[in-house]
């Protein structure tokens, strides 16, 4: 019963990321990539602080006592945000999202397969190889669609 709910929440989170990417891409095109990323992190920090202050239970470890390599995960969020804000206005939300998901899937199967970063090993099998191939195909199809649409737009602009 809990597993379907978890996947529903993950789907909603993914939908929110796609919407955020599109909105932040537009904002970044208007005010600048770094300004858009800053707003996301500043507002996110405030909201997260309030949630942490009022709702987070006590843990045995703190940010000061965990292994220091675990703290670098926060830097990856910065990389993601800056890349997505830069890319969306240039390639579109769908292409940026599929490319991002492709990178996530590739890295996640490597992490699972080798048990990197303290995770349990989940070896690559036919299903995971198929998922990688299908997502690569989706990325190619989105790219080809974008290319065709840009060519058609360029021809329409030239005809005017």
PyMOL commands that set and color helices and strands:
alter all, ss='L'
color gray80, all
select helices_A, chain A and resi 2-31+33-55+68-91+93-114+116-118+126-159
alter helices_A, ss='H'
color red, helices_A
deselect
rebuild
show_as cartoon
